[in-house]
Amino acid sequence: MSVNVEWKTDGEGHTGIVAEGTYLWDAAKRLGVRLPAECEGRGECDTCAVVVVEGATLLSGLTDAERQRLSPERLAAGERLACQAKVEHGGDLVLRPVPVTERAETTEEAAKDLRGEFRRMPLNQKFATLVGIEADMAYETLVRVVDLPFELFGKGLDLLAVRGRKLSQIERERRRPADHKNESAQATGETAKETS
């Protein structure tokens, strides 16, 4: 059975039909509605939240991710995570994305805000900001360069320790009395026979 879905976004309407079993996230893509999702649809953020204006009973029950990410007030207002809510019954469904002001901001939106803020700065403040960023980057790079030899040295020591343990084990086996070597070989052979 199919479901009539209408997305109301910024004065525009996107309407189409989707099959039962379709997640709202996929329905939005199919109908040309771009929903932000910082976690790429894994239910780890609330950026793909939508308001179910009509047809809430057509959707699957709340998931744990929705209970964790959306407050009781938001759930009561009809919000659902598009990546978690699935259409389960045929009928008419009317949705709208949650405005940016009511959900977490995505990295892309934050970067856009920072670019806009940077453009509005006076020239001397832009230079000061850029110098500060470069100083931070230089410091982090220096710390990484200084730490790198220690990390490599530590990994080298780990490799030497593994090699030393193997050599020590070989040496212990070599020094064992011949009778013990035969016993351990027989035990190893019996274990191999039991497992096969």
C-alpha positions as a Markdown table, in Angstrom:
| # | Residue | x | y | z |
|---|---|---|---|---|
| 1 | Met | 0.0 | 0.0 | 0.0 |
| 2 | Ser | 1.2 | 3.5 | -0.7 |
| 3 | Val | 1.3 | 6.6 | 1.5 |
| 4 | Asn | 0.7 | 10.2 | 0.3 |
| 5 | Val | 3.4 | 12.3 | 1.8 |
| 6 | Glu | 3.5 | 16.1 | 1.8 |
| 7 | Trp | 6.5 | 18.0 | 3.0 |
| 8 | Lys | 6.0 | 21.6 | 3.9 |
| 9 | Thr | 9.3 | 23.5 | 3.7 |
| 10 | Asp | 9.8 | 27.3 | 3.8 |
| 11 | Gly | 6.5 | 28.0 | 2.0 |
| 12 | Glu | 7.1 | 25.3 | -0.6 |
| 13 | Gly | 5.4 | 22.0 | -0.7 |
| 14 | His | 6.8 | 18.7 | -1.9 |
| 15 | Thr | 4.2 | 16.0 | -2.5 |
| 16 | Gly | 4.6 | 12.4 | -3.5 |
| 17 | Ile | 3.9 | 8.8 | -2.8 |
| 18 | Val | 6.1 | 6.4 | -0.9 |
| 19 | Ala | 5.7 | 2.7 | 0.0 |
| 20 | Glu | 4.9 | 1.4 | 3.4 |
| 21 | Gly | 8.1 | 0.5 | 5.2 |
| 22 | Thr | 9.9 | 3.6 | 4.0 |
| 23 | Tyr | 11.8 | 5.7 | 6.6 |
| 24 | Leu | 11.0 | 9.4 | 6.6 |
| 25 | Trp | 14.6 | 10.1 | 5.8 |
| 26 | Asp | 14.4 | 8.1 | 2.6 |
| 27 | Ala | 11.0 | 9.6 | 1.7 |
| 28 | Ala | 12.5 | 13.1 | 2.1 |
| 29 | Lys | 15.3 | 12.3 | -0.3 |
| 30 | Arg | 12.9 | 10.7 | -2.8 |
| 31 | Leu | 10.7 | 13.8 | -2.8 |
| 32 | Gly | 13.6 | 16.2 | -3.1 |
| 33 | Val | 13.6 | 17.5 | 0.5 |
| 34 | Arg | 17.1 | 18.0 | 1.9 |
| 35 | Leu | 17.2 | 17.2 | 5.6 |
| 36 | Pro | 20.4 | 17.9 | 7.5 |
| 37 | Ala | 21.9 | 15.0 | 9.5 |
| 38 | Glu | 25.1 | 15.5 | 11.3 |
| 39 | Cys | 25.3 | 11.8 | 12.1 |
| 40 | Glu | 24.3 | 10.8 | 8.5 |
| 41 | Gly | 21.1 | 9.1 | 9.6 |
| 42 | Arg | 22.3 | 6.9 | 12.4 |
| 43 | Gly | 20.1 | 8.4 | 15.1 |
| 44 | Glu | 23.0 | 10.0 | 17.0 |
| 45 | Cys | 21.8 | 13.6 | 16.7 |
| 46 | Asp | 18.6 | 15.5 | 16.3 |
| 47 | Thr | 19.3 | 17.5 | 13.2 |
| 48 | Cys | 17.0 | 15.4 | 11.0 |
| 49 | Ala | 14.0 | 16.0 | 13.3 |
| 50 | Val | 10.6 | 16.6 | 11.6 |
| 51 | Val | 7.2 | 17.7 | 12.9 |
| 52 | Val | 4.4 | 15.3 | 12.0 |
| 53 | Val | 1.6 | 17.7 | 11.3 |
| 54 | Glu | -0.8 | 15.0 | 10.2 |
| 55 | Gly | -0.8 | 11.2 | 10.2 |
| 56 | Ala | 1.3 | 10.4 | 13.3 |
| 57 | Thr | -0.6 | 7.1 | 13.6 |
| 58 | Leu | 0.8 | 6.0 | 10.3 |
| 59 | Leu | 4.3 | 5.9 | 11.7 |
| 60 | Ser | 6.3 | 3.3 | 13.7 |
| 61 | Gly | 6.6 | 3.6 | 17.4 |
| 62 | Leu | 9.2 | 5.8 | 19.1 |
| 63 | Thr | 12.8 | 4.3 | 19.1 |
| 64 | Asp | 15.3 | 4.6 | 22.0 |
| 65 | Ala | 17.3 | 7.0 | 19.9 |
| 66 | Glu | 14.3 | 9.3 | 19.6 |
| 67 | Arg | 13.6 | 9.1 | 23.4 |
| 68 | Gln | 17.3 | 10.0 | 24.0 |
| 69 | Arg | 17.6 | 12.8 | 21.5 |
| 70 | Leu | 14.2 | 14.5 | 21.7 |
| 71 | Ser | 12.9 | 16.0 | 24.9 |
| 72 | Pro | 9.4 | 15.1 | 26.2 |
| 73 | Glu | 8.2 | 18.5 | 25.1 |
| 74 | Arg | 9.5 | 18.0 | 21.6 |
| 75 | Leu | 7.9 | 14.5 | 21.4 |
| 76 | Ala | 4.6 | 16.0 | 22.7 |
| 77 | Ala | 4.8 | 18.6 | 19.9 |
| 78 | Gly | 4.9 | 15.8 | 17.3 |
| 79 | Glu | 8.6 | 15.7 | 16.5 |
| 80 | Arg | 10.2 | 12.6 | 15.2 |
| 81 | Leu | 13.7 | 11.7 | 13.9 |
| 82 | Ala | 13.4 | 11.2 | 10.1 |
| 83 | Cys | 16.1 | 8.5 | 10.2 |
| 84 | Gln | 14.2 | 6.5 | 12.9 |
| 85 | Ala | 10.5 | 6.9 | 12.0 |
| 86 | Lys | 9.1 | 4.5 | 9.4 |
| 87 | Val | 5.8 | 4.6 | 7.6 |
| 88 | Glu | 3.9 | 1.5 | 8.6 |
| 89 | His | 0.3 | 2.2 | 7.3 |
| 90 | Gly | -1.2 | 3.7 | 4.2 |
| 91 | Gly | -2.9 | 7.2 | 4.4 |
| 92 | Asp | -2.0 | 10.9 | 4.2 |
| 93 | Leu | 1.1 | 12.2 | 6.0 |
| 94 | Val | 2.0 | 15.9 | 6.3 |
| 95 | Leu | 5.5 | 16.7 | 7.6 |
| 96 | Arg | 7.7 | 19.7 | 8.1 |
| 97 | Pro | 11.4 | 19.9 | 9.0 |
| 98 | Val | 12.1 | 21.4 | 12.5 |
| 99 | Pro | 13.5 | 24.9 | 12.2 |
| 100 | Val | 17.3 | 25.3 | 12.8 |
| 101 | Thr | 16.5 | 27.4 | 15.9 |
| 102 | Glu | 14.8 | 24.5 | 17.6 |
| 103 | Arg | 17.4 | 21.8 | 16.9 |
| 104 | Ala | 21.1 | 21.3 | 17.1 |
| 105 | Glu | 23.2 | 23.1 | 14.5 |
| 106 | Thr | 25.1 | 21.0 | 12.0 |
| 107 | Thr | 28.8 | 21.5 | 11.3 |
| 108 | Glu | 27.9 | 22.9 | 7.9 |
| 109 | Glu | 25.5 | 25.4 | 9.3 |
| 110 | Ala | 28.0 | 26.5 | 12.0 |
| 111 | Ala | 30.7 | 26.9 | 9.3 |
| 112 | Lys | 28.3 | 29.0 | 7.3 |
| 113 | Asp | 27.6 | 31.2 | 10.3 |
| 114 | Leu | 31.4 | 31.6 | 11.0 |
| 115 | Arg | 32.0 | 32.6 | 7.4 |
| 116 | Gly | 29.3 | 35.2 | 7.6 |
| 117 | Glu | 30.6 | 36.5 | 10.9 |
| 118 | Phe | 34.1 | 36.6 | 9.5 |
| 119 | Arg | 33.0 | 38.6 | 6.4 |
| 120 | Arg | 31.4 | 41.3 | 8.7 |
| 121 | Met | 34.6 | 41.8 | 10.7 |
| 122 | Pro | 36.8 | 44.8 | 10.2 |
| 123 | Leu | 40.0 | 44.1 | 8.3 |
| 124 | Asn | 42.3 | 44.4 | 11.4 |
| 125 | Gln | 40.1 | 42.0 | 13.3 |
| 126 | Lys | 40.2 | 39.5 | 10.4 |
| 127 | Phe | 44.0 | 39.7 | 10.5 |
| 128 | Ala | 44.1 | 39.1 | 14.2 |
| 129 | Thr | 41.7 | 36.2 | 13.9 |
| 130 | Leu | 43.8 | 34.6 | 11.2 |
| 131 | Val | 47.0 | 35.0 | 13.1 |
| 132 | Gly | 45.4 | 33.5 | 16.2 |
| 133 | Ile | 44.2 | 30.5 | 14.1 |
| 134 | Glu | 47.6 | 30.0 | 12.5 |
| 135 | Ala | 49.3 | 30.2 | 16.0 |
| 136 | Asp | 46.9 | 27.5 | 17.3 |
| 137 | Met | 47.7 | 25.3 | 14.2 |
| 138 | Ala | 51.4 | 25.8 | 14.6 |
| 139 | Tyr | 51.3 | 24.9 | 18.3 |
| 140 | Glu | 49.2 | 21.7 | 17.6 |
| 141 | Thr | 51.6 | 20.8 | 14.7 |
| 142 | Leu | 54.6 | 21.3 | 17.0 |
| 143 | Val | 53.1 | 19.2 | 19.8 |
| 144 | Arg | 52.4 | 16.4 | 17.2 |
| 145 | Val | 55.9 | 16.6 | 15.8 |
| 146 | Val | 57.4 | 16.4 | 19.2 |
| 147 | Asp | 55.2 | 13.5 | 20.3 |
| 148 | Leu | 55.7 | 11.5 | 17.1 |
| 149 | Pro | 59.2 | 10.1 | 17.9 |
| 150 | Phe | 58.0 | 9.0 | 21.3 |
| 151 | Glu | 55.1 | 7.2 | 19.8 |
| 152 | Leu | 57.3 | 5.5 | 17.3 |
| 153 | Phe | 59.9 | 4.6 | 20.0 |
| 154 | Gly | 57.1 | 3.1 | 22.1 |
| 155 | Lys | 55.9 | 1.0 | 19.2 |
| 156 | Gly | 59.5 | -0.1 | 18.5 |
| 157 | Leu | 59.9 | -1.1 | 22.1 |
| 158 | Asp | 56.6 | -3.1 | 21.9 |
| 159 | Leu | 57.9 | -5.0 | 18.9 |
| 160 | Leu | 61.2 | -5.7 | 20.6 |
| 161 | Ala | 59.3 | -7.0 | 23.7 |
| 162 | Val | 57.2 | -9.4 | 21.5 |
| 163 | Arg | 60.3 | -10.6 | 19.7 |
| 164 | Gly | 62.2 | -11.0 | 23.1 |
| 165 | Arg | 59.3 | -13.1 | 24.5 |
| 166 | Lys | 59.3 | -15.4 | 21.4 |
| 167 | Leu | 63.1 | -15.8 | 21.6 |
| 168 | Ser | 62.9 | -16.6 | 25.3 |
| 169 | Gln | 60.2 | -19.2 | 24.7 |
| 170 | Ile | 62.3 | -20.8 | 22.0 |
| 171 | Glu | 65.3 | -20.8 | 24.3 |
| 172 | Arg | 63.3 | -22.4 | 27.1 |
| 173 | Glu | 62.0 | -25.1 | 24.8 |
| 174 | Arg | 65.6 | -25.8 | 23.5 |
| 175 | Arg | 66.9 | -26.2 | 27.1 |
| 176 | Arg | 64.2 | -28.6 | 28.2 |
| 177 | Pro | 65.2 | -32.2 | 28.9 |
| 178 | Ala | 64.6 | -34.5 | 26.0 |
| 179 | Asp | 62.0 | -36.5 | 28.0 |
| 180 | His | 60.0 | -33.3 | 28.6 |
| 181 | Lys | 60.2 | -32.4 | 24.9 |
| 182 | Asn | 58.6 | -35.7 | 23.9 |
| 183 | Glu | 55.9 | -35.4 | 26.5 |
| 184 | Ser | 55.0 | -31.9 | 25.3 |
| 185 | Ala | 55.0 | -33.1 | 21.7 |
| 186 | Gln | 52.8 | -36.1 | 22.6 |
| 187 | Ala | 50.4 | -33.7 | 24.5 |
| 188 | Thr | 50.3 | -31.4 | 21.5 |
| 189 | Gly | 49.6 | -34.4 | 19.2 |
| 190 | Glu | 46.8 | -35.7 | 21.4 |
| 191 | Thr | 45.3 | -32.2 | 21.6 |
| 192 | Ala | 45.4 | -32.0 | 17.8 |
| 193 | Lys | 43.8 | -35.5 | 17.5 |
| 194 | Glu | 41.0 | -34.5 | 20.0 |
| 195 | Thr | 40.1 | -31.3 | 18.1 |
| 196 | Ser | 40.0 | -33.1 | 14.7 |
